[in-house]
Amino acid sequence: MHSNVHQSMLFSDLLWISESFLSLALLLLFRVRKIQGYFWLRAFLWLKCLSFPLLFTLLRVHPFGHTAAQMYNYYFYPYWAVYAGEAVICFFVLRELFTISLEPLEGLRKLGLVLFRWVVCISAVVALAVSVAPA
């Protein structure tokens, strides 16, 4: 059983590392091909690339003799801060791709953006209600 747990942790780490390198490769592709625009997509990819070394180090490296449980306490808040940033930027990436895809259809794009804003507002209200409500 220990071998399976070790293999799954190794596979998880490899996926995490490959995600960071694929994000960096996509950023490099944007630069080489001189693709302009996609500001929010670039911001999302940069956040992925820059947060990986910090989070991976906090989770896997145990300096000064700290235990894994102690290091997880240091990992917890930066992880959720990065996750919240990714969620906000992901919303803007979706909005950016939506507006680009519907650029030729002006009326449909305006209607879609109004619906998009309503969905975001309702989702924010539901998220706040769930977070404030007692367990």
Residue pairs with C-beta under 8 A, 6 or more apart in sequence:
13 56
13 60
16 52
16 56
17 52
17 56
19 48
19 52
20 48
20 49
20 52
23 45
23 48
23 49
24 45
24 49
26 45
27 42
27 45
27 46
27 49
29 35
30 38
30 42
37 100
38 96
39 96
40 89
40 92
40 93
40 95
40 96
41 93
41 96
41 97
43 89
43 92
44 86
44 89
44 90
44 93
47 82
47 85
47 86
47 89
48 86
51 78
51 82
54 78
55 75
55 78
55 79
55 82
58 71
58 74
58 75
58 78
58 79
59 71
59 72
59 75
61 71
62 68
62 71
66 74
91 120
95 113
95 116
98 109
98 112
98 113
98 116
99 109
99 113
102 108
102 109
102 112
103 109
